[in-house]
Structure formats: C-alpha cells, structure tokens
Amino acid sequence: MTQIDPQPEPPGRRSAVRHVAIDANEQGQRLDKVLGRLLPGVPRSRLFRLIRRGEVRVNGRRADPAQRLAAGDSLRLPPVREVAPDAPRRVPAGMIAAIEHAIIHEDERLLVLDKPGGIAVHGGSGLSFGVIEALRASRPQQTLELAHRLDRDTSGLLLVAKRSSALRALHALLRDGAVQKSYLALVAGHWNLGHKKIDAPLRTDLRVGGERTVKVDLHGKNALTEFRLIEHYGARASLIEAIIHTGRTHQIRVHAAYCGHPVAGDAKYGDEVFNQVLAGFGLGRMFLHAHSLSFVWPDSGSEQSFSAPLPPPLRAVLDQLGSKRSRATRAARPARPARPARE
C-alpha cells in the first residue's frame, strides 16, 4: 500500500485528511478491514460510522464497509482522533491457548480452525478480542488475515490466510462460489420440506436499535441456501444440513426462519418459546455449526477438504432429545395382551 499524503499526526491528536493508494497486496480486501489497519487507534464502531456518513470515500464515492478494494483505488481517510491507551490490553493467555488448540490444520499459507461457539472472530462491538487478535498475539511474526467470518455463536470451520496471495485467492474463490460450505443446524418443528432450496434475496443493510438486522426483501442481494433433513426429533425439532451457495450475513438463520423452521437458540430470528424449551434440554447457545468445507487452490489444483464434528455440548442436546423421543415412543406403544394362565 502506497501512502501519498504526509504521515498523520501522533496518536491522541487529530490527524489531517489522507489519501491512500491501494496496491496489489490489498486488492480484494474489504474496506472495513483495510481501515482497521490504517487507523488502528480508532474503535471499529467509529470506523463504521465514518463509512456510513460518507466521510470515507473510494475513488471519490461513498462506499460500503464490505466493499472489496481493487489495486489502484484511491481511499480518502477523514480527520480522526486516534487514542492510544496508556497500557495496551493483552489477549488473555487462556484465550490464546484455546484458539491455538482449536487449529485443526496448518500449512505454509493457511490455518483452519474449529472455532468454539461464543468467541467472536474479531474484536469490536464491545468485545476487546476475538480469534484473529488471539492468533496475532500468539504469532506476532506472522501475517494473519480472516478469509471469511462466522457469527459469534456459530461454531466450526474458519479459514485464516497466512499470506496475502492466499487471502486474495480465497476471496476470489468465495466470490465465485467455489468454496463448498456446509452447516449443521437444529431447527424448530418437524421438517417436512424434504430437500429444499430457498432462493430468497436478503437485505443486509438494515439496522434496528443500532444492530444489523437481515430480512428477505425483493430488493435485496441474491441468496441461495440448500437444506436437507438429517433426522427428526419428534414434532419438536429437526436436525438439518444447510449448504450455502452465497455468503450473505445471517443467511442460514434468516432463510430457516423464512421457511418456518427457525434455528434453535437464535435470539434474533428465532422462536422465543422454542428456545426456552431447548434450554431445558441443555442448549446454551445457537445450534449452528460449520461442519464441512472444501475448495481447490487455483494455482496448483490441490483439493482441500476439512470437517469438524459437532462439539460435545451440541451433541449432548441431541442425545437428550433422542432419549426423550425414545421414552415417548415406548409410552405410546399399546400394551401387549396378557398371556393366558396355564392350567
């Protein structure tokens, strides 16, 4: 990345307007990610406000936080006050150990993690640390970038690039739909839709009470999710596989609710009564898990395939549901007629 204007003033003082030229190393990366690196002392929430207000411009035009930058783009940075804390907070050692333990594959250009539920992929929105901050604290000598995201409560497979070239390749594969991603979800009710494709556009730019909210809308972005039944748990719940062919925010959760079967434990799009029932079976988080992922590196043709089983807490919920179903089935069976007494 080439900086055209002079360096900003020291942290704690208001900087001047800057214009930054995007080079090949930044090509394909999201605007909010690039801003986070250029303005490390500015909270993530403030970065989003600057973008929404049009104070950050790409080639002189307003932009979206998720916009991908291209080599040669001109990025305008507004005057900001970068506050440097007296003592930078450190990622807790326990969190670093947990994230390192979650790594299931590593090579020269890629890390693959089985992310635990309840841990954000990055800091922000009131969270100081996430997966990427823990990895960078553990491996300060490496260049590490998230290739995609998972919701905080979603567990499972997460890709982290160790090289800029790998990040660009993964972003291109994701944009082209060449990364096959499959999730396991427990949903409300008796799934009777069979093998179902939900092709319903999603509005991802809505905010309710300051929080992002996604909904099906004819004017939204195209979104396609493929659902397949794995197992019924009576009339109460069903375990399904969800294959996403597009990567919209909250896509599985919104599409599942749209077809009448919201994801268990989903506080935003789910069913409150159903969530309370499942809490009685030990569910303490959203039941959504990224369990398989595969793609082919375009330069070598090498196929990459990864899988992550359901974490024990989610498996325990299914065991509880299965046990309850078995007891109910036995209770519903007619009693056997008594044998006649022998003379």
CORVENRA-V312146 format. One record per backbone hydrogen bond with DSSP energy under -0.5 kcal/mol. CO is the residue of the C=O (numbers start at 1). NH is the residue of the N-H. If there is no record, write none. Layout:
BEGIN
CO;NH / CO;NH
END
This chain:
BEGIN
1;3 / 2;4 / 2;21 / 10;13 / 13;82 / 18;77 / 19;4 / 19;5 / 20;22 / 20;75 / 21;2 / 22;72 / 23;26 / 23;27 / 24;27 / 26;29 / 29;69 / 30;34 / 31;35 / 32;36 / 33;37 / 34;38 / 35;39 / 37;40 / 39;42 / 41;83 / 43;47 / 44;48 / 45;49 / 46;50 / 47;51 / 48;52 / 49;53 / 50;55 / 50;56 / 51;54 / 55;57 / 56;63 / 57;59 / 57;76 / 58;61 / 61;58 / 64;67 / 65;32 / 67;31 / 69;28 / 70;73 / 73;22 / 73;75 / 74;59 / 74;76 / 75;20 / 75;77 / 76;57 / 76;78 / 77;18 / 80;15 / 80;82 / 81;83 / 82;12 / 82;84 / 83;85 / 92;96 / 93;97 / 94;98 / 95;99 / 96;100 / 97;101 / 98;102 / 100;103 / 102;114 / 105;112 / 109;162 / 109;163 / 110;107 / 111;160 / 112;104 / 112;105 / 113;115 / 113;158 / 115;156 / 116;119 / 118;120 / 120;131 / 121;132 / 124;127 / 127;124 / 130;134 / 131;135 / 132;136 / 133;137 / 134;138 / 135;139 / 139;142 / 142;144 / 145;161 / 151;154 / 152;118 / 152;119 / 155;290 / 156;115 / 158;113 / 159;147 / 159;148 / 160;111 / 161;145 / 162;143 / 163;167 / 164;168 / 165;169 / 166;170 / 167;171 / 168;172 / 169;173 / 170;174 / 171;175 / 172;176 / 173;178 / 174;177 / 178;180 / 179;181 / 180;294 / 181;244 / 182;291 / 182;292 / 183;242 / 184;289 / 185;187 / 185;240 / 186;264 / 187;238 / 189;191 / 194;196 / 196;198 / 196;227 / 197;199 / 198;200 / 198;225 / 201;217 / 202;204 / 202;221 / 203;215 / 206;213 / 208;211 / 211;208 / 213;206 / 215;203 / 217;220 / 221;202 / 223;200 / 224;245 / 224;246 / 225;198 / 225;227 / 226;243 / 227;196 / 228;241 / 231;239 / 233;236 / 233;237 / 234;233 / 236;189 / 237;233 / 238;187 / 238;240 / 239;230 / 239;231 / 240;185 / 241;228 / 242;183 / 242;244 / 243;226 / 243;245 / 244;181 / 248;251 / 250;254 / 251;255 / 252;256 / 253;257 / 254;258 / 255;259 / 256;261 / 257;260 / 262;188 / 263;266 / 264;287 / 265;267 / 266;270 / 270;272 / 271;275 / 272;276 / 273;277 / 274;278 / 275;279 / 276;280 / 277;280 / 278;281 / 278;283 / 279;282 / 282;284 / 286;288 / 287;186 / 288;155 / 289;184 / 289;291 / 290;157 / 291;308 / 292;182 / 293;306 / 294;180 / 295;304 / 297;301 / 302;297 / 304;295 / 306;293 / 311;314 / 311;315 / 312;316 / 313;317 / 314;318 / 315;319 / 316;320 / 317;321 / 318;322 / 319;323 / 320;324 / 321;325 / 322;326 / 323;327 / 324;328 / 325;329 / 326;330 / 327;331 / 328;332 / 329;333 / 330;333
END
